[in-house]
């Protein structure tokens, strides 16, 4: 199922990939790797509420997974929830030394919204 989902992702059919990954996540609800792929696919299809929910599950299952925090931060930021996104993006950046640009982008959007 995962190989087929990746095939669909590679061919640009993110909706089909999302359906397959959602089914895989139902079968293995604690599989962080599947949830990560599902969140990425949900972000690509702009299923932002679903991506947020799935990313929250990743963070719940694997709080030390920096990329899980990035995915949650991105899902929140794309919904305009920059204040909620920032702690996750900052944590991911601190944990990994990467993704500082995502932190800065959310901070800038918060400043712009406040102005």
LUMLOVO-967173 format. One record per residue (C-alpha): residue in one letter; x, y, z. Coordinates in steps of 0.5 Angstrom, whole numbers, padded with zeros to 4 digits. Example, Ala and Ser with C-alpha at 12.3 -4.5 7.8 and 13.67 -1.06 7.14 Angstrom:
residues 2
+--------+-------+-------+-------+
! residu !     X !     Y !     Z !
+--------+-------+-------+-------+
!      a !  0025 ! -0009 !  0016 !
!      s !  0027 ! -0002 !  0014 !
+--------+-------+-------+-------+
***
This chain:
residues 115
+--------+-------+-------+-------+
! residu !     X !     Y !     Z !
+--------+-------+-------+-------+
!      x !  0000 !  0000 !  0000 !
!      x !  0006 !  0005 !  0002 !
!      x !  0009 !  0003 ! -0005 !
!      x !  0003 !  0005 ! -0009 !
!      x !  0002 !  0011 ! -0005 !
!      x !  0009 !  0013 ! -0006 !
!      x !  0008 !  0012 ! -0014 !
!      x !  0002 !  0016 ! -0014 !
!      x !  0006 !  0022 ! -0010 !
!      x !  0012 !  0021 ! -0015 !
!      x !  0007 !  0022 ! -0021 !
!      x !  0003 !  0028 ! -0018 !
!      x ! -0003 !  0025 ! -0016 !
!      x ! -0003 !  0027 ! -0008 !
!      x ! -0011 !  0026 ! -0007 !
!      x ! -0010 !  0018 ! -0009 !
!      x ! -0004 !  0018 ! -0005 !
!      x ! -0007 !  0021 !  0001 !
!      x ! -0013 !  0016 !  0001 !
!      x ! -0008 !  0010 !  0001 !
!      x ! -0004 !  0013 !  0006 !
!      x ! -0010 !  0015 !  0010 !
!      x ! -0012 !  0007 !  0010 !
!      x ! -0005 !  0005 !  0012 !
!      x ! -0006 !  0010 !  0018 !
!      x ! -0012 !  0007 !  0020 !
!      x ! -0009 !  0000 !  0020 !
!      x ! -0003 !  0002 !  0023 !
!      x ! -0005 !  0008 !  0028 !
!      x !  0002 !  0009 !  0032 !
!      x !  0006 !  0008 !  0025 !
!      x !  0010 !  0015 !  0026 !
!      x !  0013 !  0014 !  0019 !
!      x !  0006 !  0013 !  0016 !
!      x !  0003 !  0019 !  0019 !
!      x !  0009 !  0023 !  0017 !
!      x !  0008 !  0021 !  0010 !
!      x !  0000 !  0022 !  0011 !
!      x !  0001 !  0029 !  0014 !
!      x !  0006 !  0031 !  0008 !
!      x !  0001 !  0029 !  0003 !
!      x ! -0005 !  0032 !  0006 !
!      x ! -0001 !  0039 !  0006 !
!      x !  0000 !  0038 ! -0001 !
!      x ! -0007 !  0037 ! -0002 !
!      x ! -0009 !  0043 !  0002 !
!      x ! -0013 !  0039 !  0007 !
!      x ! -0010 !  0043 !  0013 !
!      x ! -0015 !  0041 !  0018 !
!      x ! -0013 !  0034 !  0017 !
!      x ! -0006 !  0035 !  0017 !
!      x ! -0006 !  0039 !  0023 !
!      x ! -0010 !  0033 !  0026 !
!      x ! -0005 !  0028 !  0024 !
!      x !  0001 !  0032 !  0025 !
!      x ! -0001 !  0033 !  0033 !
!      x ! -0002 !  0025 !  0033 !
!      x !  0006 !  0025 !  0031 !
!      x !  0008 !  0030 !  0036 !
!      x !  0004 !  0026 !  0041 !
!      x !  0007 !  0019 !  0039 !
!      x !  0014 !  0022 !  0038 !
!      x !  0015 !  0028 !  0042 !
!      x !  0022 !  0028 !  0040 !
!      x !  0021 !  0028 !  0033 !
!      x !  0023 !  0035 !  0030 !
!      x !  0020 !  0034 !  0023 !
!      x !  0013 !  0032 !  0027 !
!      x !  0014 !  0039 !  0030 !
!      x !  0016 !  0042 !  0023 !
!      x !  0009 !  0039 !  0020 !
!      x !  0005 !  0041 !  0025 !
!      x !  0008 !  0048 !  0025 !
!      x !  0007 !  0048 !  0018 !
!      x !  0000 !  0046 !  0018 !
!      x ! -0002 !  0051 !  0023 !
!      x !  0002 !  0057 !  0019 !
!      x ! -0002 !  0055 !  0013 !
!      x ! -0008 !  0056 !  0017 !
!      x ! -0006 !  0063 !  0019 !
!      x ! -0005 !  0060 !  0026 !
!      x !  0002 !  0063 !  0027 !
!      x !  0002 !  0064 !  0034 !
!      x !  0000 !  0057 !  0035 !
!      x !  0005 !  0055 !  0030 !
!      x !  0011 !  0058 !  0033 !
!      x !  0013 !  0054 !  0039 !
!      x !  0013 !  0048 !  0034 !
!      x !  0017 !  0051 !  0029 !
!      x !  0022 !  0054 !  0034 !
!      x !  0023 !  0047 !  0038 !
!      x !  0024 !  0044 !  0031 !
!      x !  0029 !  0049 !  0030 !
!      x !  0033 !  0048 !  0036 !
!      x !  0032 !  0040 !  0036 !
!      x !  0035 !  0040 !  0029 !
!      x !  0039 !  0046 !  0028 !
!      x !  0035 !  0047 !  0021 !
!      x !  0028 !  0050 !  0019 !
!      x !  0030 !  0057 !  0022 !
!      x !  0027 !  0060 !  0016 !
!      x !  0020 !  0057 !  0018 !
!      x !  0021 !  0061 !  0024 !
!      x !  0022 !  0067 !  0021 !
!      x !  0017 !  0067 !  0016 !
!      x !  0012 !  0066 !  0022 !
!      x !  0014 !  0071 !  0026 !
!      x !  0014 !  0076 !  0020 !
!      x !  0007 !  0074 !  0018 !
!      x !  0005 !  0075 !  0026 !
!      x !  0008 !  0082 !  0026 !
!      x !  0005 !  0084 !  0019 !
!      x ! -0002 !  0082 !  0022 !
!      x ! -0001 !  0086 !  0028 !
!      x !  0001 !  0092 !  0024 !
+--------+-------+-------+-------+
***
